[in-house]
Amino acid sequence: MSLEKVFFGFFVLLAATLNFGFFVGDIGDPLDHSSIELYSAIVVGLVATVLKLGDRTQIGAIHLATSLVADIQLIASAILYTIAQASTSPITQQQMSTVVSLSGGALFANIVSVVLLVVETSSFRRR
């Protein structure tokens, strides 16, 4: 068993589950979406992206692309969330739905990455 593959799989799955945890809930209700979970998803997603940088295969390139898409959408989501929280008025449903929608796009990218990981793992043959 390769420890590098274990770390890689761990961070890919953790990024997806943290993103899912933030995404789930009423789309317009800020109480259903934890900012800590959003920022944790970003940090873990960035770690997963760094781990994907060394792979020079075609599937590695797709892994990196999905990770970059998820990172960009989560960072955009966090920026909007921070701006909305910094204003004097409470976060509106429209603002929150935009934040959650962006995290939903990142979730889709993370799901694609997990599916690729499962396909890659299942097609691996022992030598």
Order of alpha helices (4+ residues) and beta strands (2+ residues): alpha-alpha-alpha-alpha
